Amino acid sequence: MNAANFEKIYRDEDVNLELLTDKVVAVIGYGSQGRAQSMNMRESGIKVIVGAGDRHRHSSWDKAEADGFEVYSIEEAVQKADVVHILLQDPAQPSVYYESIHAHLRPGQTLSFAHGFAVLYGTIKPPKDVDVVLFVPNGPGPVTRQKYKDGSGIWGCVAVDQNISGQAQETALAIAKAVGSTRVGVVVMTFQNETEGDNYEEQVLYGGTIHLMRTMYNIMVKNGYPRSFAYAKAIRSIRSIIDDIDEVGIEPYLTSRASRTCEFAVRHSGPRVINEEEMEKIFEETENGIFARNWLQEFSLGMPTLHRMRRTCAESDMEQTGEIWREKFGK
């Protein structure tokens, strides 16, 4: 591929952080991402406050205060802010938004998300007189924080749903820079691509990989292999392989770092494990909103299916083996 045809990658030198230096960013939700992004932005020179729920019911208030942030009720934080950065879990967002955020927004503010789910599927409908953007670092909060502390960052993307000010994209990129992502690179996407791409990744890559691990373990144990050996092969072995592939790419890994037996196994038998027809079907379901509908329905019913699957998997032979394995062989 010609590099000229690759999407624009924004790095530190492309982004003006001064768009945020005289503004207040209110982070709503002080969980894994909330803590990481708040601390990174503060260390980048941005004024950050935290909006939290009732401190008698939610530990986030005390945690944010212990980290040195000014903490307010969500309503007050929204009123004080220029940028309202929502980092709550997706299912919790609509109720908190309509109870504590929507009525307190004012024209000209920026409403920012870390995932486009609620806006794309209409469970949150922002007013027409605010900028609506998203910024998401492609990794969990602790990794986002550690990369920043190490002087690096984690790849991310930004998107714009409403651009009232004419500077919505620039604001989203400034948030990304403050969190550290433009140190390595940020791309611009749409709310739809970010949301559905993320949903597809979680179903196919995460879901497929985890169920592949479980199936491999079960088959090996059923056929007489020691549980510790089967567990190591199904889970621990993939760690170094992923790191190598991420560093050099798939083909250089296969041809120069893997054994010839491994290379032949990958090329000869690997495709048989993949059901491309089902992957295409899941993609279509995601693009058509079927996954979002199913998830919203599941959540509205109190997640009965999810809780049942949790219990079943938590009690499985593989999970019990894993606890013993990690204790004996280390993490």
DOZATI-156700 format. One record per residue (C-alpha): x negated, z negated, y; residue number from 1; residue in three letters. Coordinates in steps of 0.5 Angstrom, whole numbers. Layout:
// DOZATI-156700
@x->X	z->Z	y->Y	pos->NUM	code->Ala .
...
// end
This chain:
// DOZATI-156700
@x->0	z->0	y->0	pos->1	code->Met .
@x->-2	z->2	y->7	pos->2	code->Asn .
@x->-3	z->-5	y->11	pos->3	code->Ala .
@x->0	z->-2	y->17	pos->4	code->Ala .
@x->6	z->-2	y->13	pos->5	code->Asn .
@x->6	z->-9	y->12	pos->6	code->Phe .
@x->11	z->-14	y->15	pos->7	code->Glu .
@x->8	z->-17	y->22	pos->8	code->Lys .
@x->5	z->-23	y->20	pos->9	code->Ile .
@x->4	z->-28	y->26	pos->10	code->Tyr .
@x->-1	z->-33	y->27	pos->11	code->Arg .
@x->-4	z->-38	y->32	pos->12	code->Asp .
@x->-6	z->-33	y->37	pos->13	code->Glu .
@x->0	z->-30	y->37	pos->14	code->Asp .
@x->5	z->-36	y->39	pos->15	code->Val .
@x->6	z->-39	y->45	pos->16	code->Asn .
@x->6	z->-47	y->44	pos->17	code->Leu .
@x->8	z->-48	y->51	pos->18	code->Glu .
@x->15	z->-46	y->50	pos->19	code->Leu .
@x->16	z->-53	y->47	pos->20	code->Leu .
@x->11	z->-58	y->51	pos->21	code->Thr .
@x->16	z->-60	y->56	pos->22	code->Asp .
@x->21	z->-60	y->51	pos->23	code->Lys .
@x->24	z->-66	y->46	pos->24	code->Val .
@x->25	z->-64	y->39	pos->25	code->Val .
@x->30	z->-68	y->35	pos->26	code->Ala .
@x->29	z->-68	y->28	pos->27	code->Val .
@x->35	z->-70	y->24	pos->28	code->Ile .
@x->34	z->-72	y->17	pos->29	code->Gly .
@x->27	z->-76	y->16	pos->30	code->Tyr .
@x->26	z->-75	y->8	pos->31	code->Gly .
@x->20	z->-71	y->5	pos->32	code->Ser .
@x->21	z->-65	y->10	pos->33	code->Gln .
@x->23	z->-69	y->16	pos->34	code->Gly .
@x->17	z->-74	y->16	pos->35	code->Arg .
@x->12	z->-68	y->15	pos->36	code->Ala .
@x->14	z->-64	y->20	pos->37	code->Gln .
@x->16	z->-69	y->25	pos->38	code->Ser .
@x->8	z->-72	y->24	pos->39	code->Met .
@x->5	z->-65	y->25	pos->40	code->Asn .
@x->9	z->-63	y->31	pos->41	code->Met .
@x->7	z->-70	y->34	pos->42	code->Arg .
@x->0	z->-69	y->33	pos->43	code->Glu .
@x->1	z->-62	y->36	pos->44	code->Ser .
@x->3	z->-65	y->42	pos->45	code->Gly .
@x->10	z->-64	y->42	pos->46	code->Ile .
@x->15	z->-70	y->44	pos->47	code->Lys .
@x->19	z->-71	y->37	pos->48	code->Val .
@x->25	z->-76	y->37	pos->49	code->Ile .
@x->28	z->-78	y->30	pos->50	code->Val .
@x->36	z->-78	y->29	pos->51	code->Gly .
@x->38	z->-82	y->24	pos->52	code->Ala .
@x->45	z->-85	y->21	pos->53	code->Gly .
@x->47	z->-92	y->21	pos->54	code->Asp .
@x->40	z->-96	y->19	pos->55	code->Arg .
@x->44	z->-101	y->15	pos->56	code->His .
@x->46	z->-96	y->10	pos->57	code->Arg .
@x->40	z->-91	y->11	pos->58	code->His .
@x->33	z->-93	y->10	pos->59	code->Ser .
@x->30	z->-87	y->14	pos->60	code->Ser .
@x->31	z->-90	y->21	pos->61	code->Trp .
@x->26	z->-96	y->19	pos->62	code->Asp .
@x->21	z->-91	y->16	pos->63	code->Lys .
@x->21	z->-87	y->22	pos->64	code->Ala .
@x->20	z->-93	y->27	pos->65	code->Glu .
@x->15	z->-95	y->22	pos->66	code->Ala .
@x->11	z->-89	y->23	pos->67	code->Asp .
@x->12	z->-90	y->31	pos->68	code->Gly .
@x->17	z->-85	y->33	pos->69	code->Phe .
@x->23	z->-87	y->37	pos->70	code->Glu .
@x->29	z->-87	y->33	pos->71	code->Val .
@x->36	z->-86	y->36	pos->72	code->Tyr .
@x->43	z->-85	y->33	pos->73	code->Ser .
@x->44	z->-78	y->31	pos->74	code->Ile .
@x->49	z->-77	y->37	pos->75	code->Glu .
@x->44	z->-80	y->42	pos->76	code->Glu .
@x->38	z->-76	y->39	pos->77	code->Ala .
@x->42	z->-69	y->40	pos->78	code->Val .
@x->44	z->-71	y->47	pos->79	code->Gln .
@x->37	z->-72	y->49	pos->80	code->Lys .
@x->34	z->-66	y->45	pos->81	code->Ala .
@x->32	z->-59	y->48	pos->82	code->Asp .
@x->31	z->-57	y->40	pos->83	code->Val .
@x->36	z->-60	y->35	pos->84	code->Val .
@x->32	z->-59	y->28	pos->85	code->His .
@x->36	z->-60	y->22	pos->86	code->Ile .
@x->32	z->-62	y->16	pos->87	code->Leu .
@x->38	z->-66	y->12	pos->88	code->Leu .
@x->39	z->-63	y->5	pos->89	code->Gln .
@x->44	z->-57	y->5	pos->90	code->Asp .
@x->50	z->-61	y->2	pos->91	code->Pro .
@x->50	z->-66	y->7	pos->92	code->Ala .
@x->49	z->-62	y->13	pos->93	code->Gln .
@x->56	z->-60	y->14	pos->94	code->Pro .
@x->59	z->-67	y->15	pos->95	code->Ser .
@x->54	z->-70	y->19	pos->96	code->Val .
@x->54	z->-64	y->23	pos->97	code->Tyr .
@x->61	z->-64	y->25	pos->98	code->Tyr .
@x->61	z->-72	y->25	pos->99	code->Glu .
@x->55	z->-73	y->30	pos->100	code->Ser .
@x->52	z->-66	y->32	pos->101	code->Ile .
@x->57	z->-61	y->34	pos->102	code->His .
@x->61	z->-64	y->40	pos->103	code->Ala .
@x->54	z->-67	y->43	pos->104	code->His .
@x->51	z->-60	y->43	pos->105	code->Leu .
@x->50	z->-57	y->50	pos->106	code->Arg .
@x->49	z->-50	y->53	pos->107	code->Pro .
@x->42	z->-47	y->52	pos->108	code->Gly .
@x->40	z->-52	y->47	pos->109	code->Gln .
@x->36	z->-49	y->41	pos->110	code->Thr .
@x->40	z->-51	y->34	pos->111	code->Leu .
@x->34	z->-50	y->28	pos->112	code->Ser .
@x->35	z->-51	y->21	pos->113	code->Phe .
@x->30	z->-51	y->15	pos->114	code->Ala .
@x->35	z->-46	y->11	pos->115	code->His .
@x->40	z->-42	y->13	pos->116	code->Gly .
@x->45	z->-44	y->7	pos->117	code->Phe .
@x->50	z->-47	y->12	pos->118	code->Ala .
@x->50	z->-42	y->17	pos->119	code->Val .
@x->50	z->-36	y->13	pos->120	code->Leu .
@x->56	z->-39	y->8	pos->121	code->Tyr .
@x->60	z->-41	y->14	pos->122	code->Gly .
@x->60	z->-49	y->13	pos->123	code->Thr .
@x->57	z->-50	y->19	pos->124	code->Ile .
@x->59	z->-45	y->25	pos->125	code->Lys .
@x->55	z->-47	y->31	pos->126	code->Pro .
@x->58	z->-46	y->38	pos->127	code->Pro .
@x->56	z->-39	y->42	pos->128	code->Lys .
@x->52	z->-42	y->47	pos->129	code->Asp .
@x->46	z->-44	y->44	pos->130	code->Val .
@x->40	z->-41	y->40	pos->131	code->Asp .
@x->41	z->-41	y->33	pos->132	code->Val .
@x->34	z->-41	y->29	pos->133	code->Val .
@x->31	z->-43	y->23	pos->134	code->Leu .
@x->24	z->-45	y->20	pos->135	code->Phe .
@x->22	z->-46	y->13	pos->136	code->Val .
@x->15	z->-48	y->11	pos->137	code->Pro .
@x->14	z->-45	y->4	pos->138	code->Asn .
@x->13	z->-52	y->0	pos->139	code->Gly .
@x->15	z->-59	y->0	pos->140	code->Pro .
@x->14	z->-64	y->5	pos->141	code->Gly .
@x->8	z->-68	y->2	pos->142	code->Pro .
@x->4	z->-61	y->2	pos->143	code->Val .
@x->6	z->-59	y->9	pos->144	code->Thr .
@x->3	z->-65	y->11	pos->145	code->Arg .
@x->-3	z->-65	y->7	pos->146	code->Gln .
@x->-5	z->-58	y->9	pos->147	code->Lys .
@x->-4	z->-60	y->16	pos->148	code->Tyr .
@x->-9	z->-66	y->16	pos->149	code->Lys .
@x->-14	z->-61	y->12	pos->150	code->Asp .
@x->-14	z->-57	y->18	pos->151	code->Gly .
@x->-10	z->-51	y->14	pos->152	code->Ser .
@x->-2	z->-50	y->14	pos->153	code->Gly .
@x->3	z->-47	y->9	pos->154	code->Ile .
@x->6	z->-40	y->9	pos->155	code->Trp .
@x->13	z->-40	y->12	pos->156	code->Gly .
@x->18	z->-36	y->15	pos->157	code->Cys .
@x->23	z->-36	y->22	pos->158	code->Val .
@x->29	z->-33	y->23	pos->159	code->Ala .
@x->34	z->-32	y->29	pos->160	code->Val .
@x->42	z->-32	y->28	pos->161	code->Asp .
@x->44	z->-33	y->35	pos->162	code->Gln .
@x->39	z->-31	y->41	pos->163	code->Asn .
@x->43	z->-34	y->48	pos->164	code->Ile .
@x->36	z->-35	y->51	pos->165	code->Ser .
@x->33	z->-29	y->50	pos->166	code->Gly .
@x->27	z->-33	y->47	pos->167	code->Gln .
@x->30	z->-36	y->40	pos->168	code->Ala .
@x->25	z->-32	y->36	pos->169	code->Gln .
@x->19	z->-35	y->40	pos->170	code->Glu .
@x->22	z->-42	y->40	pos->171	code->Thr .
@x->22	z->-41	y->32	pos->172	code->Ala .
@x->15	z->-39	y->32	pos->173	code->Leu .
@x->13	z->-45	y->37	pos->174	code->Ala .
@x->16	z->-50	y->32	pos->175	code->Ile .
@x->12	z->-46	y->26	pos->176	code->Ala .
@x->6	z->-47	y->30	pos->177	code->Lys .
@x->7	z->-54	y->31	pos->178	code->Ala .
@x->8	z->-55	y->24	pos->179	code->Val .
@x->2	z->-52	y->22	pos->180	code->Gly .
@x->4	z->-45	y->19	pos->181	code->Ser .
@x->2	z->-40	y->24	pos->182	code->Thr .
@x->-5	z->-43	y->22	pos->183	code->Arg .
@x->-4	z->-38	y->15	pos->184	code->Val .
@x->2	z->-34	y->17	pos->185	code->Gly .
@x->9	z->-33	y->19	pos->186	code->Val .
@x->14	z->-28	y->18	pos->187	code->Val .
@x->20	z->-26	y->21	pos->188	code->Val .
@x->26	z->-25	y->17	pos->189	code->Met .
@x->34	z->-25	y->17	pos->190	code->Thr .
@x->38	z->-32	y->15	pos->191	code->Phe .
@x->41	z->-28	y->10	pos->192	code->Gln .
@x->34	z->-26	y->7	pos->193	code->Asn .
@x->31	z->-33	y->7	pos->194	code->Glu .
@x->37	z->-36	y->4	pos->195	code->Thr .
@x->39	z->-31	y->-1	pos->196	code->Glu .
@x->32	z->-30	y->-3	pos->197	code->Gly .
@x->31	z->-38	y->-3	pos->198	code->Asp .
@x->37	z->-38	y->-8	pos->199	code->Asn .
@x->34	z->-33	y->-12	pos->200	code->Tyr .
@x->27	z->-36	y->-13	pos->201	code->Glu .
@x->30	z->-43	y->-15	pos->202	code->Glu .
@x->35	z->-40	y->-20	pos->203	code->Gln .
@x->30	z->-34	y->-23	pos->204	code->Val .
@x->23	z->-37	y->-22	pos->205	code->Leu .
@x->24	z->-44	y->-22	pos->206	code->Tyr .
@x->30	z->-44	y->-27	pos->207	code->Gly .
@x->27	z->-39	y->-31	pos->208	code->Gly .
@x->20	z->-43	y->-32	pos->209	code->Thr .
@x->23	z->-49	y->-33	pos->210	code->Ile .
@x->27	z->-47	y->-39	pos->211	code->His .
@x->22	z->-43	y->-42	pos->212	code->Leu .
@x->18	z->-49	y->-42	pos->213	code->Met .
@x->23	z->-53	y->-45	pos->214	code->Arg .
@x->25	z->-47	y->-50	pos->215	code->Thr .
@x->17	z->-46	y->-52	pos->216	code->Met .
@x->16	z->-54	y->-53	pos->217	code->Tyr .
@x->23	z->-54	y->-58	pos->218	code->Asn .
@x->21	z->-48	y->-62	pos->219	code->Ile .
@x->14	z->-51	y->-63	pos->220	code->Met .
@x->16	z->-58	y->-65	pos->221	code->Val .
@x->21	z->-55	y->-69	pos->222	code->Lys .
@x->16	z->-51	y->-73	pos->223	code->Asn .
@x->12	z->-57	y->-74	pos->224	code->Gly .
@x->7	z->-58	y->-68	pos->225	code->Tyr .
@x->5	z->-65	y->-66	pos->226	code->Pro .
@x->9	z->-67	y->-60	pos->227	code->Arg .
@x->3	z->-68	y->-55	pos->228	code->Ser .
@x->0	z->-61	y->-57	pos->229	code->Phe .
@x->7	z->-57	y->-56	pos->230	code->Ala .
@x->8	z->-61	y->-49	pos->231	code->Tyr .
@x->1	z->-59	y->-47	pos->232	code->Ala .
@x->2	z->-52	y->-48	pos->233	code->Lys .
@x->9	z->-52	y->-45	pos->234	code->Ala .
@x->7	z->-55	y->-39	pos->235	code->Ile .
@x->0	z->-57	y->-37	pos->236	code->Arg .
@x->-3	z->-51	y->-39	pos->237	code->Ser .
@x->0	z->-47	y->-34	pos->238	code->Ile .
@x->-3	z->-51	y->-28	pos->239	code->Arg .
@x->-10	z->-48	y->-28	pos->240	code->Ser .
@x->-7	z->-41	y->-29	pos->241	code->Ile .
@x->-2	z->-41	y->-23	pos->242	code->Ile .
@x->-8	z->-44	y->-19	pos->243	code->Asp .
@x->-13	z->-38	y->-21	pos->244	code->Asp .
@x->-7	z->-33	y->-20	pos->245	code->Ile .
@x->-6	z->-35	y->-13	pos->246	code->Asp .
@x->-13	z->-35	y->-11	pos->247	code->Glu .
@x->-15	z->-28	y->-14	pos->248	code->Val .
@x->-8	z->-24	y->-16	pos->249	code->Gly .
@x->-5	z->-23	y->-23	pos->250	code->Ile .
@x->-10	z->-17	y->-25	pos->251	code->Glu .
@x->-16	z->-20	y->-23	pos->252	code->Pro .
@x->-14	z->-26	y->-27	pos->253	code->Tyr .
@x->-12	z->-22	y->-33	pos->254	code->Leu .
@x->-19	z->-17	y->-33	pos->255	code->Thr .
@x->-24	z->-22	y->-31	pos->256	code->Ser .
@x->-22	z->-29	y->-32	pos->257	code->Arg .
@x->-17	z->-29	y->-38	pos->258	code->Ala .
@x->-20	z->-28	y->-45	pos->259	code->Ser .
@x->-19	z->-21	y->-48	pos->260	code->Arg .
@x->-14	z->-25	y->-53	pos->261	code->Thr .
@x->-10	z->-28	y->-47	pos->262	code->Cys .
@x->-10	z->-21	y->-43	pos->263	code->Glu .
@x->-7	z->-17	y->-50	pos->264	code->Phe .
@x->-2	z->-23	y->-51	pos->265	code->Ala .
@x->1	z->-22	y->-44	pos->266	code->Val .
@x->1	z->-15	y->-44	pos->267	code->Arg .
@x->4	z->-14	y->-51	pos->268	code->His .
@x->9	z->-20	y->-52	pos->269	code->Ser .
@x->10	z->-22	y->-45	pos->270	code->Gly .
@x->15	z->-17	y->-43	pos->271	code->Pro .
@x->19	z->-19	y->-49	pos->272	code->Arg .
@x->21	z->-26	y->-46	pos->273	code->Val .
@x->24	z->-23	y->-40	pos->274	code->Ile .
@x->31	z->-21	y->-40	pos->275	code->Asn .
@x->31	z->-16	y->-34	pos->276	code->Glu .
@x->38	z->-15	y->-34	pos->277	code->Glu .
@x->40	z->-22	y->-33	pos->278	code->Glu .
@x->35	z->-23	y->-27	pos->279	code->Met .
@x->39	z->-17	y->-24	pos->280	code->Glu .
@x->45	z->-20	y->-25	pos->281	code->Lys .
@x->43	z->-26	y->-22	pos->282	code->Ile .
@x->41	z->-23	y->-16	pos->283	code->Phe .
@x->47	z->-19	y->-15	pos->284	code->Glu .
@x->51	z->-26	y->-16	pos->285	code->Glu .
@x->47	z->-29	y->-11	pos->286	code->Thr .
@x->47	z->-23	y->-6	pos->287	code->Glu .
@x->55	z->-23	y->-7	pos->288	code->Asn .
@x->56	z->-30	y->-5	pos->289	code->Gly .
@x->58	z->-32	y->-12	pos->290	code->Ile .
@x->52	z->-37	y->-13	pos->291	code->Phe .
@x->54	z->-40	y->-6	pos->292	code->Ala .
@x->61	z->-41	y->-8	pos->293	code->Arg .
@x->59	z->-44	y->-15	pos->294	code->Asn .
@x->55	z->-49	y->-12	pos->295	code->Trp .
@x->59	z->-51	y->-6	pos->296	code->Leu .
@x->65	z->-52	y->-11	pos->297	code->Gln .
@x->60	z->-56	y->-16	pos->298	code->Glu .
@x->58	z->-61	y->-10	pos->299	code->Phe .
@x->66	z->-61	y->-7	pos->300	code->Ser .
@x->68	z->-64	y->-14	pos->301	code->Leu .
@x->62	z->-69	y->-14	pos->302	code->Gly .
@x->57	z->-65	y->-18	pos->303	code->Met .
@x->60	z->-67	y->-25	pos->304	code->Pro .
@x->56	z->-61	y->-29	pos->305	code->Thr .
@x->50	z->-63	y->-25	pos->306	code->Leu .
@x->50	z->-70	y->-27	pos->307	code->His .
@x->52	z->-69	y->-34	pos->308	code->Arg .
@x->46	z->-64	y->-35	pos->309	code->Met .
@x->41	z->-69	y->-32	pos->310	code->Arg .
@x->43	z->-74	y->-37	pos->311	code->Arg .
@x->42	z->-69	y->-43	pos->312	code->Thr .
@x->36	z->-67	y->-40	pos->313	code->Cys .
@x->33	z->-74	y->-39	pos->314	code->Ala .
@x->35	z->-76	y->-46	pos->315	code->Glu .
@x->31	z->-70	y->-49	pos->316	code->Ser .
@x->26	z->-71	y->-54	pos->317	code->Asp .
@x->21	z->-67	y->-49	pos->318	code->Met .
@x->22	z->-72	y->-43	pos->319	code->Glu .
@x->21	z->-78	y->-48	pos->320	code->Gln .
@x->14	z->-74	y->-50	pos->321	code->Thr .
@x->12	z->-73	y->-43	pos->322	code->Gly .
@x->13	z->-80	y->-41	pos->323	code->Glu .
@x->8	z->-82	y->-47	pos->324	code->Ile .
@x->3	z->-76	y->-46	pos->325	code->Trp .
@x->2	z->-77	y->-38	pos->326	code->Arg .
@x->1	z->-84	y->-40	pos->327	code->Glu .
@x->-4	z->-83	y->-45	pos->328	code->Lys .
@x->-7	z->-76	y->-42	pos->329	code->Phe .
@x->-7	z->-77	y->-35	pos->330	code->Gly .
@x->-3	z->-74	y->-29	pos->331	code->Lys .
// end
